[in-house]
Amino acid sequence: MTIPEATEVEINTEWSKISTQLIQDPENLKLWQQLIDAAEFNNKRGITKSTPVPQVELLRVSYQELLKKFPLLFNYWIKLATWEFKLNADRDKAVEVYQQGLQHLPYCIELWISYLQFRIDTLKDEEDLNEVLKLFEHARGLIGYHFHGFEFYKLYLTFLESYQDADNQFLKKFYILLRVILEIPIYHYEYFYKKWFNIIAQIGQDQEFAKKVVPFIVQVKELKGSDYKTLSVNLKKLFIDAYITTQFKVYELFHYEKKLSRQYYDVKLISRQQLDLWFQYLEFLEIKKSSYPTKLLELTYQRFIYATARYTDCWIKYADFYIFHEKYNSAKSALTRGLIYNGDYRILLKLVDLEVFLKQYFRARELIVNYISNNVSVPIPVFEKLLSIERVFSENDDEYILQLFKQIIQETQNDYFFNVLLNYSIDPSKAQEVIMTALTSSLMNFNDNNANGISIKIMPGMTYSHGRSQNSQLINTGTWIK
């Protein structure tokens, strides 16, 4: 952590104490939260616009470092953005924080609502107004089918209604959006139907209102031969049927939603009951895919992964959903995110297998090589995957594969790879020679901390060397050898 310079008077002793503990236990979220509290408490003085720069910078650094470690904690992105604006009245800095948070949490409805409300509260001009409209539409494309989308849609409708004029067509957008919302199964759906039925009733009672509104909600051909009172009656009948359909869908989803107590990221383990409930919910939506839009299922998977990001199998299930629907780029994106936020090697192997399936062999090899070069401890299955990938590139080069086996055995001091070698179609006499050489070498170098490392051919005439340090830990030498 980069600590800003401070004078003796400005030293925050509690913050210093906690930051020292974090050096020993950097994965402890409770300590990180205490660090934030200490920075905000600021030796009982708090943080205001008049607070000296070093203390303000200490607060900013505390938030930034926590979010580097735990980027899926949406509430801390909101708090940091709020502080940036509160202390400096710097809208651009706060917007930057929100945008950084949305890069990590693009489907987080809480973060989107906070960001959109902030943009409305700090509107500057007509150009800014149109930009906020685009943000609302972008957010709708991501979180529009969220079961708890009530606040988002209420904010969107209020925005359109408040800023409509004769030129911007916001009023037309208001009625079209409200009409769209009616068919989305969201909690508090009655609120939007009540608004819609009030509009329909007013059409039959107020001719001037009807002339202005009806063209937005009914096609011109449907108006022929109908007076506004008759149209109002017919529209009411039509949308009562729509209301019943939406109500039924909401009740179906609510059966699962009401039991989901964990819908956000947390370092604490999720209960078995909650995990099973998420699986049941996703299975239900997959079975009922003809009744619900695919976007609803995709968004539910996104919500699921936020709550279960610590679990490797959940990332793999998420990717399998896209693979089943042949959305391979989305599957790769999901697994890549899994590597960032989870880091388990099994996610890497799933991604490598997908690249191989798509015949992207160079990309598959690159993923494996990068993992080996950037990790101190490399699990055995990763080396196995490396061997299988290298065999694709060196199908007829038994000598190279055997040398790679030997290097891996020497590097890992693990005789398991002798069994792996038996699975390869290689001349038994050559294989036996390698085994004996590796055994001898392993015995000789068992206490030798200067093993040669692993060399992987990348292009003809070139290899990548992954070495071992003098304390027997794998290090990333990154040495390219011609």
C-alpha positions in Angstrom: 0.0 0.0 0.0 1.3 3.5 -0.9 1.1 5.7 2.1 1.0 9.5 1.6 3.6 11.6 3.4 2.4 13.1 6.6 3.8 15.3 9.3 4.0 14.1 12.9 0.8 16.1 13.8 -1.1 14.3 11.0 -0.2 10.8 11.9 -3.3 8.6 12.3 -2.1 6.1 14.9 -5.1 3.8 14.6 -4.8 3.7 10.8 -1.1 2.9 11.1 -1.8 0.1 13.5 -4.4 -1.5 11.3 -2.3 -1.1 8.1 0.5 -3.0 9.9 -1.9 -5.9 10.7 -3.0 -5.9 7.0 0.6 -6.5 5.9 0.4 -9.8 7.8 -3.2 -10.6 6.8 -4.1 -8.9 3.5 -7.1 -11.1 2.8 -8.9 -10.0 6.0 -11.8 -7.9 4.8 -12.8 -7.0 8.4 -9.3 -5.3 8.8 -9.8 -3.5 5.5 -13.2 -2.2 6.8 -11.5 -1.1 10.0 -8.9 0.7 8.0 -11.6 2.7 6.1 -13.3 3.5 9.4 -10.0 4.7 10.9 -9.3 6.9 7.9 -12.8 8.4 8.1 -12.7 8.8 11.9 -9.3 10.6 11.5 -8.3 10.7 15.1 -11.8 11.9 16.2 -11.7 14.9 13.7 -13.5 13.3 10.8 -13.1 14.3 7.2 -14.4 17.6 5.8 -13.5 20.0 3.0 -11.1 21.8 5.4 -9.3 18.5 6.3 -5.6 18.8 5.3 -4.6 17.1 2.1 -2.5 14.2 3.7 -5.6 12.9 5.7 -7.8 13.2 2.6 -5.2 11.3 0.6 -5.0 8.7 3.3 -8.8 8.2 3.0 -8.6 7.9 -0.8 -5.7 5.5 -0.7 -7.5 3.3 1.8 -10.5 3.0 -0.4 -8.5 2.4 -3.6 -6.4 -0.3 -2.0 -9.4 -2.1 -0.6 -11.1 -2.0 -4.0 -8.0 -3.4 -5.7 -8.3 -6.3 -3.4 -12.1 -6.7 -3.4 -13.4 -5.0 -6.6 -16.8 -6.7 -6.3 -17.8 -4.8 -3.2 -20.2 -2.3 -4.9 -21.0 -0.3 -1.8 -17.4 0.8 -1.4 -17.3 2.1 -5.0 -20.4 4.2 -4.1 -18.8 5.5 -0.9 -15.6 6.5 -2.7 -17.4 8.3 -5.4 -19.5 10.1 -2.8 -16.4 11.2 -0.9 -14.7 12.4 -4.1 -17.6 14.7 -4.8 -18.2 15.8 -1.2 -14.7 16.8 -0.6 -13.8 18.4 -3.9 -17.1 19.1 -5.7 -15.3 17.2 -8.5 -18.0 15.6 -10.6 -15.5 14.2 -13.1 -13.5 12.4 -10.4 -16.7 10.9 -8.9 -17.8 9.8 -12.4 -14.4 8.1 -13.0 -14.9 6.1 -9.8 -18.4 5.0 -10.8 -17.1 4.0 -14.2 -14.3 2.0 -12.7 -16.8 0.2 -10.5 -19.1 -0.6 -13.4 -16.2 -2.1 -15.3 -16.0 -4.7 -12.5 -19.8 -4.8 -11.8 -21.6 -4.0 -15.1 -24.8 -5.9 -13.9 -24.9 -4.4 -10.4 -28.3 -2.7 -10.1 -27.4 -0.9 -6.9 -24.3 0.7 -8.5 -26.2 1.7 -11.6 -29.0 3.4 -9.6 -26.5 5.3 -7.5 -24.5 6.4 -10.6 -27.6 7.5 -12.5 -29.0 9.4 -9.6 -25.7 11.2 -9.2 -25.6 12.1 -12.9 -29.2 13.5 -12.6 -28.3 15.5 -9.5 -25.3 17.0 -11.3 -26.8 17.7 -14.7 -25.1 20.6 -16.5 -26.6 21.2 -19.9 -28.5 19.8 -22.8 -25.6 17.7 -24.0 -25.3 16.2 -20.5 -29.0 15.5 -20.5 -28.7 13.4 -23.7 -25.7 11.6 -22.2 -27.7 10.6 -19.1 -30.4 9.3 -21.4 -27.9 7.1 -23.2 -26.6 5.9 -19.8 -30.2 4.9 -18.8 -30.6 3.0 -22.1 -27.2 1.3 -21.6 -28.1 0.3 -18.1 -31.5 -1.0 -19.3 -29.8 -3.3 -21.7 -27.8 -4.8 -18.8 -30.2 -4.8 -15.8 -33.5 -4.2 -17.4 -34.8 -7.7 -16.5 -33.6 -7.5 -12.9 -36.4 -8.8 -10.5 -35.7 -5.8 -8.3 -35.6 -3.3 -11.1 -38.4 -1.2 -9.6 -36.2 1.6 -8.3 -34.3 1.7 -11.6 -37.4 2.0 -13.7 -39.1 4.5 -11.3 -35.9 6.7 -11.6 -35.9 6.4 -15.4 -39.6 7.4 -15.7 -39.1 10.3 -13.3 -36.1 11.5 -15.3 -38.1 11.4 -18.6 -41.1 13.1 -17.1 -39.1 15.8 -15.3 -37.0 16.8 -18.3 -39.5 16.4 -21.2 -40.1 19.3 -23.4 -41.6 19.9 -26.9 -38.3 19.2 -28.6 -36.7 16.2 -26.9 -39.5 13.7 -27.3 -39.0 12.5 -23.7 -42.7 12.3 -23.2 -43.0 9.8 -26.0 -40.2 7.8 -24.5 -41.9 7.9 -21.2 -45.1 6.2 -22.5 -43.1 3.7 -24.6 -40.9 2.8 -21.6 -43.9 2.4 -19.3 -45.5 0.1 -21.9 -42.4 -2.0 -22.1 -42.1 -2.3 -18.3 -45.6 -3.8 -18.0 -44.4 -7.1 -19.5 -41.3 -7.4 -17.4 -41.8 -9.6 -14.2 -40.4 -7.3 -11.5 -41.2 -6.8 -7.9 -43.7 -4.0 -7.3 -45.1 -4.5 -10.8 -48.5 -3.1 -9.5 -47.0 0.4 -9.3 -46.5 0.6 -13.1 -49.8 -1.0 -13.9 -51.6 1.5 -11.7 -49.9 4.3 -13.6 -50.9 2.7 -16.9 -54.5 2.1 -16.0 -54.8 5.7 -14.8 -53.6 6.8 -18.2 -56.1 4.5 -19.9 -58.9 5.9 -17.8 -57.9 9.5 -18.5 -57.9 8.7 -22.3 -61.7 8.0 -22.0 -62.3 11.2 -19.9 -60.0 13.9 -21.3 -60.1 14.3 -25.1 -57.2 16.8 -25.2 -55.1 14.4 -23.1 -56.1 11.5 -25.4 -55.1 13.4 -28.5 -51.6 13.9 -27.1 -51.1 10.5 -25.6 -52.9 7.9 -27.7 -50.5 8.2 -30.8 -47.7 7.1 -28.4 -49.4 3.9 -27.2 -51.7 2.8 -30.1 -51.0 2.3 -33.8 -52.8 4.7 -36.1 -54.7 1.9 -37.9 -56.3 0.8 -34.5 -57.8 4.2 -34.1 -60.0 4.1 -37.1 -63.7 3.9 -36.3 -63.1 4.1 -32.5 -63.9 7.0 -30.2 -61.6 7.5 -27.2 -64.1 6.1 -24.6 -64.4 2.8 -26.6 -60.6 2.7 -27.0 -60.2 3.2 -23.3 -62.5 0.3 -22.5 -60.8 -2.0 -25.0 -57.3 -1.0 -23.8 -58.3 -1.8 -20.2 -59.5 -5.3 -21.2 -56.3 -5.9 -23.1 -54.0 -4.9 -20.3 -56.0 -6.7 -17.6 -55.0 -9.9 -19.4 -51.4 -8.6 -19.5 -51.6 -7.8 -15.8 -52.7 -11.4 -15.0 -49.8 -12.8 -17.1 -47.2 -10.6 -15.4 -48.6 -11.3 -12.0 -48.3 -15.1 -12.5 -44.7 -14.7 -13.7 -43.8 -12.5 -10.7 -45.3 -15.1 -8.3 -43.2 -17.8 -9.9 -40.0 -15.9 -9.6 -40.8 -14.6 -6.1 -40.9 -18.2 -4.9 -37.1 -18.2 -5.3 -36.3 -14.5 -4.9 -37.8 -14.3 -1.4 -35.4 -16.9 -0.2 -32.2 -15.4 -1.6 -30.7 -13.7 1.3 -27.2 -13.5 -0.3 -27.3 -11.5 -3.6 -24.0 -9.7 -3.3 -20.3 -10.5 -3.1 -18.9 -11.4 0.4 -15.8 -13.2 1.5 -17.8 -15.2 3.9 -18.8 -18.7 2.8 -22.3 -18.9 1.4 -24.6 -21.5 3.0 -25.3 -24.8 1.3 -29.0 -23.9 1.3 -28.4 -20.6 -0.5 -26.1 -22.2 -3.1 -28.7 -25.0 -3.7 -31.4 -22.3 -4.1 -29.4 -20.5 -6.7 -29.0 -23.7 -8.7 -32.7 -24.5 -8.4 -33.6 -21.0 -9.6 -31.3 -21.2 -12.6 -32.6 -24.7 -13.4 -36.2 -23.4 -13.2 -35.4 -20.6 -15.7 -33.7 -22.9 -18.0 -36.6 -25.3 -18.0 -39.1 -22.4 -18.5 -37.0 -20.7 -21.2 -40.0 -20.5 -23.5 -41.9 -18.4 -20.9 -39.1 -16.0 -20.0 -36.7 -14.0 -22.2 -33.1 -15.2 -22.5 -31.9 -11.9 -21.1 -33.6 -12.6 -17.8 -31.8 -15.9 -17.5 -28.4 -14.3 -18.4 -28.9 -11.5 -15.9 -29.8 -14.1 -13.2 -26.6 -15.9 -14.0 -24.7 -12.6 -13.5 -26.4 -12.0 -10.2 -25.6 -15.6 -9.2 -21.9 -15.2 -10.0 -21.7 -11.9 -7.9 -23.0 -13.9 -4.9 -20.8 -17.0 -5.5 -17.6 -15.5 -7.0 -15.5 -17.3 -4.5 -16.6 -20.7 -5.8 -14.8 -22.2 -8.8 -17.6 -24.5 -9.8 -20.0 -21.6 -10.1 -17.7 -19.8 -12.7 -17.6 -23.1 -14.6 -21.4 -23.5 -14.5 -21.7 -19.9 -15.7 -19.4 -20.6 -18.7 -21.2 -23.9 -19.4 -24.4 -22.0 -19.8 -22.9 -19.9 -22.7 -21.2 -22.9 -24.2 -24.5 -24.8 -24.3 -26.0 -22.0 -26.2 -22.9 -21.8 -28.4 -22.0 -18.3 -27.2 -18.3 -19.1 -27.1 -17.0 -15.5 -26.8 -19.3 -14.9 -23.8 -18.1 -18.2 -22.3 -14.5 -17.1 -22.8 -15.3 -13.7 -21.2 -16.9 -15.4 -18.2 -13.9 -17.7 -17.7 -11.5 -14.8 -18.1 -13.4 -12.8 -15.4 -13.3 -16.0 -13.3 -9.5 -16.0 -13.5 -9.4 -12.4 -12.4 -11.8 -12.6 -9.5 -11.3 -16.2 -8.4 -8.0 -17.3 -9.8 -8.5 -21.1 -9.4 -6.4 -23.1 -11.9 -9.5 -25.2 -12.9 -11.0 -22.1 -14.5 -7.8 -21.8 -16.5 -8.0 -25.4 -17.6 -11.7 -24.9 -18.7 -10.7 -21.8 -20.7 -7.8 -23.7 -22.3 -10.1 -26.6 -23.2 -12.5 -24.1 -24.8 -9.7 -22.6 -26.9 -8.6 -26.0 -28.0 -12.2 -26.9 -28.9 -12.3 -23.7 -31.0 -9.0 -24.7 -32.5 -7.2 -21.7 -31.1 -4.1 -23.7 -30.2 -1.7 -20.8 -29.9 -4.0 -19.0 -27.6 -4.4 -22.2 -25.5 -0.7 -22.5 -25.2 -0.2 -18.8 -24.4 -2.7 -19.1 -21.5 -0.8 -22.1 -20.0 2.6 -20.5 -20.4 1.5 -17.2 -18.9 0.0 -19.1 -15.9 3.2 -21.0 -15.3 5.4 -17.9 -15.7 3.3 -15.9 -13.3 2.7 -18.3 -10.4 5.1 -19.6 -7.8 3.2 -22.8 -7.2 1.9 -24.6 -10.3 -0.6 -27.4 -9.8 0.1 -30.8 -11.4 -3.0 -30.6 -13.8 -1.6 -27.4 -15.3 1.6 -29.2 -16.2 -0.5 -32.1 -17.6 -2.4 -29.6 -19.8 0.9 -28.1 -20.9 2.1 -31.5 -22.0 -1.1 -32.2 -24.0 -0.9 -28.8 -25.7 2.7 -29.2 -26.6 2.0 -32.6 -28.1 -0.4 -30.9 -30.5 2.5 -28.7 -31.7 5.1 -31.4 -31.6 3.2 -34.4 -32.7 6.2 -36.0 -34.4 8.9 -34.6 -32.1 9.1 -37.3 -29.4 12.5 -36.0 -28.4 11.1 -32.6 -27.4 8.2 -34.1 -25.5 10.5 -36.5 -23.6 12.8 -33.6 -22.7 9.8 -31.7 -21.5 8.7 -34.6 -19.3 12.2 -34.9 -17.9 12.3 -31.2 -17.0 8.9 -31.2 -15.4 9.8 -34.3 -13.3 13.0 -32.7 -12.2 11.3 -29.4 -11.5 8.4 -30.8 -9.5 10.2 -33.7 -7.9 7.0 -35.6 -8.6 7.1 -39.1 -10.0 3.4 -39.0 -10.9 4.5 -37.8 -14.4 6.1 -41.2 -15.0 2.5 -42.5 -15.1 1.4 -39.7 -17.4 4.2 -40.5 -19.8 2.8 -44.0 -20.3 -0.3 -42.4 -21.9 1.7 -41.0 -24.7 2.5 -43.0 -27.9 6.3 -42.7 -27.6 9.0 -45.3 -28.3 9.2 -47.4 -25.1 13.0 -47.5 -25.2 13.3 -43.7 -25.4 10.7 -43.3 -22.7 12.6 -45.8 -20.4 15.8 -43.8 -21.0 14.1 -40.6 -20.0 12.6 -42.2 -16.9 16.0 -43.6 -15.8 17.7 -40.3 -16.4 15.0 -38.3 -14.6 15.1 -40.7 -11.6 18.9 -40.5 -11.4 18.8 -36.7 -11.7 16.0 -36.4 -9.2 18.0 -38.4 -6.6 21.1 -36.3 -7.3 19.2 -33.0 -7.2 16.8 -33.8 -4.4 18.7 -31.4 -2.1 20.0 -29.3 -4.9 18.2 -25.9 -5.0 19.5 -25.0 -8.5 17.4 -27.1 -10.9 17.5 -26.2 -14.5 13.8 -25.3 -14.9 11.4 -25.9 -17.7 11.9 -24.9 -21.3 8.9 -24.6 -23.7 9.3 -24.2 -27.4 7.2 -21.3 -28.6 8.4 -20.9 -32.2 10.9 -23.0 -34.1 14.3 -22.3 -32.6 13.0 -20.6 -29.5 12.0 -21.8 -26.0 10.7 -20.3 -22.8 12.6 -21.0 -19.6 10.8 -21.3 -16.3 13.4 -21.6 -13.5 13.8 -22.2 -9.8 15.3 -19.9 -7.3 17.9 -20.8 -4.8 15.3 -21.3 -2.1 13.6 -24.0 -4.3 10.6 -21.8 -5.1 9.6 -21.5 -8.7 10.2 -18.0 -10.0 9.3 -16.2 -13.2 12.6 -15.8 -15.0 10.9 -14.9 -18.2 14.1 -15.8 -20.1 13.8 -16.3 -23.9 16.5 -18.6 -25.2 17.4 -18.8 -28.9 
